[in-house]
């Protein structure tokens, strides 16, 4: 059973952020290829999003997300409080235009190269402190 205090914090973060990415690393420094792919995809559509680095509390967060959305792997993208999915689902939604529609953004007409880390738009990463 997941830590209920952590679960409450995570549910609060999901509710407080229209678009929230649980990822390994940060948008400026992803620590896995799947997280990097989601960041690049969100950046390609110009999405504003919060990001949580799951690495400091990986196993407890796996337990919490398993209870919240029956999903234990990262990255996880939430939009309007609902789990969208991981890297493969986000990529498929981007290619079909569904991601831009879901986010209320325009689908880029031409796939662009991912921005260099220093060229990324600033994201608002809400604090998640695990003690």
Long-range contacts (C-beta under 8 A, 24 or more apart in sequence): 1-63, 1-67, 2-60, 2-63, 2-64, 2-66, 2-67, 3-60, 3-63, 3-64, 6-57, 6-60, 6-61, 6-64, 6-130, 7-64, 7-67, 7-68, 9-128, 10-61, 10-64, 10-65, 10-68, 10-128, 11-68, 13-50, 13-52, 13-126, 13-128, 14-68, 14-78, 14-81, 15-81, 16-126, 17-49, 17-50, 17-78, 17-126, 18-49, 18-79, 18-80, 19-47, 19-48, 19-49, 19-50, 19-77, 19-78, 19-79, 19-103, 20-49, 20-50, 20-51, 20-52, 20-77, 20-78, 20-126, 21-49, 21-50, 21-51, 21-52, 21-75, 21-76, 21-77, 21-78, 22-51, 22-52, 22-54, 22-61, 22-65, 22-74, 22-75, 22-76, 22-77, 22-78, 23-51, 23-52, 23-53, 23-54, 23-74, 23-75, 23-76, 24-53, 24-54, 24-55, 24-74, 24-75, 25-53, 25-55, 26-51, 26-53, 26-125, 27-51, 27-120, 27-123, 27-125, 28-117, 28-120, 29-117, 31-55, 32-74, 32-75, 34-74, 34-75, 34-86, 34-87, 35-74, 35-75, 35-87, 37-87, 37-90, 37-91, 38-75, 38-77, 38-86, 38-87, 38-90, 39-120, 40-114, 40-115, 41-90, 41-91, 41-94, 41-99, 42-77, 42-90, 43-114, 43-115, 43-120, 43-121, 44-94, 44-108, 44-111, 44-112, 44-114, 45-94, 45-99, 45-100, 45-103, 45-105, 45-106, 45-107, 45-108, 46-105, 46-121, 47-103, 47-105, 48-121, 48-123, 48-124, 49-123, 49-124, 50-123, 50-124, 50-125, 50-126, 51-123, 51-125, 52-125, 52-126, 52-128, 53-125, 53-128, 56-130, 57-128, 57-130, 60-130, 61-130, 79-103
